[in-house]
Amino acid sequence: MAESIRELTTKFTKVDKFEGNDFRHWQKKMLFMLTTLKAAYLLSTSWKEVAENETLEETRKMSKWNNNDYICKGHILNGMVDSLFDTYSDTKSEKELWDTLESKCMDKDASNKKFLVNDFNNYKMVDLRSIMEQYNKLLRILGQFKLHKMKMDETIDVSCVIDKLPPL
C-alpha cells in the first residue's frame, strides 16, 4: 500500500533554510524532497486543470490534490527563513509559489553572476598572505561558477590563476 504524503513527510529530514542566496542549490534539494514525497507533479499542474470535471471521482481527486498542494506549499515555505516565509505565504498554490521564487531568484542569480565574474577578474594575490589561502579563495570563487552553471575552460582557469600570482 502506498504511503501518503503526510506519512512520508514525518520521515523526511529538513532542507536547509533558504535565505535568499544560492537559489539553485536550495531548489535542487527542495525538488529532490518533493520528488521523494511524490509531490513534484504539483509544480507543473495547476488546480484549474484538475477541477474541470465535477464527477464524484474528480471531486475526490481535487480534494486530494488540494491537500497535497497545501502540505507541499508548507514544506517549501518551511524551507525558508522567516522574512521570506512572510513574503511568500500568501501565494495560492505550490506551483505559484515555486514559479514566483524561480523568476525572482533567477533574476537575482543573473546579477550575482555578474558580481562573481567581477570578483574573479579583479582578484589579486598579495605577498602578505599565504599562497594556499589565496589559492583556496580562488577555488571557492570558481566553485561558485560551477554552482551557477557557469563554465570556463580549464586552460583559462589555469592561465588566470597564474596571472593572479603575487610578483614574488
C-alpha positions as CSV (number, residue, x, y, z in Angstrom):
1,M,0.0,0.0,0.0
2,A,1.4,3.4,-1.0
3,E,2.2,5.8,1.8
4,S,0.5,9.2,1.8
5,I,2.5,12.4,1.5
6,R,1.7,13.2,5.1
7,E,3.2,9.8,6.3
8,L,6.3,10.3,4.1
9,T,6.7,13.9,5.4
10,T,7.1,12.8,9.0
11,K,10.0,10.5,8.0
12,F,11.9,13.1,5.9
13,T,14.8,15.3,7.0
14,K,14.6,19.0,6.7
15,V,16.2,21.0,3.9
16,D,18.4,23.9,5.0
17,K,16.6,27.2,5.2
18,F,16.6,29.3,2.0
19,E,18.0,32.8,2.9
20,G,17.7,34.3,-0.5
21,N,21.2,33.2,-1.7
22,D,22.2,30.2,-3.8
23,F,18.6,29.5,-5.0
24,R,19.7,26.8,-7.5
25,H,21.3,24.8,-4.7
26,W,18.3,25.1,-2.4
27,Q,15.9,24.4,-5.3
28,K,17.6,21.2,-6.2
29,K,17.4,20.0,-2.6
30,M,13.7,21.0,-2.4
31,L,12.9,19.4,-5.7
32,F,14.5,16.2,-4.5
33,M,12.4,16.2,-1.4
34,L,9.2,16.9,-3.3
35,T,10.1,14.1,-5.7
36,T,10.7,11.7,-2.9
37,L,7.3,12.8,-1.4
38,K,5.8,12.0,-4.9
39,A,4.5,15.6,-5.0
40,A,6.8,17.2,-7.6
41,Y,3.9,16.9,-10.1
42,L,2.2,19.7,-8.3
43,L,4.9,22.1,-9.6
44,S,3.6,21.6,-13.2
45,T,-0.1,21.1,-12.6
46,S,-2.5,23.9,-11.8
47,W,-5.6,23.3,-9.9
48,K,-7.8,24.6,-12.7
49,E,-6.7,21.6,-14.9
50,V,-7.8,19.2,-12.3
51,A,-11.0,20.9,-11.4
52,E,-12.7,20.9,-14.9
53,N,-14.7,17.7,-14.4
54,E,-17.1,17.6,-11.4
55,T,-17.9,13.9,-11.1
56,L,-17.5,12.3,-7.6
57,E,-14.2,10.8,-8.6
58,E,-12.9,14.1,-9.9
59,T,-14.1,15.8,-6.7
60,R,-12.1,13.3,-4.6
61,K,-9.0,13.8,-6.8
62,M,-9.4,17.5,-6.4
63,S,-9.7,17.2,-2.7
64,K,-6.5,15.0,-2.6
65,W,-4.7,17.4,-4.9
66,N,-5.6,20.4,-2.6
67,N,-4.4,18.5,0.4
68,N,-1.1,17.6,-1.2
69,D,-0.7,21.1,-2.5
70,Y,-1.2,22.5,1.0
71,I,1.3,20.2,2.5
72,C,3.9,20.7,-0.2
73,K,3.5,24.5,-0.1
74,G,4.0,24.3,3.6
75,H,7.3,22.3,3.0
76,I,8.5,25.0,0.6
77,L,7.6,27.8,3.0
78,N,9.1,25.9,5.9
79,G,12.3,25.7,4.0
80,M,12.7,29.5,4.0
81,V,13.9,32.0,6.6
82,D,11.1,33.8,8.4
83,S,11.3,37.0,6.4
84,L,10.9,35.1,3.1
85,F,8.2,32.9,4.7
86,D,6.2,36.1,5.5
87,T,6.7,37.5,2.0
88,Y,5.5,34.4,0.1
89,S,3.0,32.8,2.5
90,D,0.0,34.4,0.7
91,T,0.6,32.6,-2.6
92,K,-2.4,30.4,-3.7
93,S,-0.6,27.2,-4.6
94,E,2.7,25.4,-4.5
95,K,3.1,26.0,-8.3
96,E,2.5,29.7,-8.0
97,L,5.0,29.9,-5.1
98,W,7.6,27.8,-7.0
99,D,7.2,29.9,-10.2
100,T,7.4,33.2,-8.3
101,L,10.5,32.1,-6.4
102,E,12.1,30.9,-9.5
103,S,11.5,34.0,-11.5
104,K,12.6,36.4,-8.8
105,C,15.7,34.4,-7.7
106,M,16.8,33.7,-11.3
107,D,17.0,37.5,-11.9
108,K,19.0,37.8,-8.7
109,D,21.2,34.9,-9.7
110,A,21.9,36.7,-13.0
111,S,23.0,39.7,-11.1
112,N,25.1,37.5,-8.8
113,K,26.8,36.0,-11.8
114,K,28.0,39.5,-12.9
115,F,29.4,40.2,-9.5
116,L,31.0,36.8,-9.4
117,V,32.8,37.3,-12.7
118,N,33.9,40.8,-11.5
119,D,35.2,39.3,-8.2
120,F,37.2,36.7,-10.2
121,N,38.6,39.2,-12.7
122,N,39.6,41.7,-10.0
123,Y,41.1,39.2,-7.5
124,K,44.8,39.8,-7.0
125,M,47.1,37.7,-4.8
126,V,49.4,39.5,-2.5
127,D,52.7,38.6,-0.8
128,L,51.4,39.3,2.7
129,R,49.0,36.3,2.8
130,S,49.8,32.6,2.2
131,I,49.6,31.4,-1.3
132,M,47.5,28.4,-0.3
133,E,44.9,30.6,1.5
134,Q,44.6,32.8,-1.6
135,Y,44.5,29.8,-3.9
136,N,41.7,28.3,-1.9
137,K,39.8,31.6,-2.1
138,L,40.1,31.4,-5.9
139,L,38.9,27.8,-5.8
140,R,35.8,28.9,-3.8
141,I,35.1,31.6,-6.5
142,L,35.5,29.0,-9.2
143,G,33.3,26.6,-7.3
144,Q,30.6,29.3,-7.3
145,F,31.0,29.4,-11.1
146,K,30.0,25.7,-11.2
147,L,27.2,26.3,-8.7
148,H,25.7,28.9,-11.1
149,K,26.4,26.6,-14.1
150,M,29.0,29.0,-15.5
151,K,31.6,27.1,-17.5
152,M,35.1,28.2,-18.1
153,D,37.7,26.1,-19.9
154,E,40.4,24.6,-17.6
155,T,43.2,26.2,-19.7
156,I,41.7,29.6,-19.0
157,D,41.3,28.8,-15.3
158,V,45.0,27.9,-15.0
159,S,46.1,30.9,-17.0
160,C,44.1,33.3,-14.9
161,V,45.3,31.8,-11.6
162,I,48.9,32.1,-12.8
163,D,48.3,35.7,-13.8
164,K,47.0,36.4,-10.3
165,L,50.1,35.1,-8.5
166,P,52.0,37.7,-6.5
167,P,55.1,39.2,-8.0
168,L,57.5,37.3,-5.8
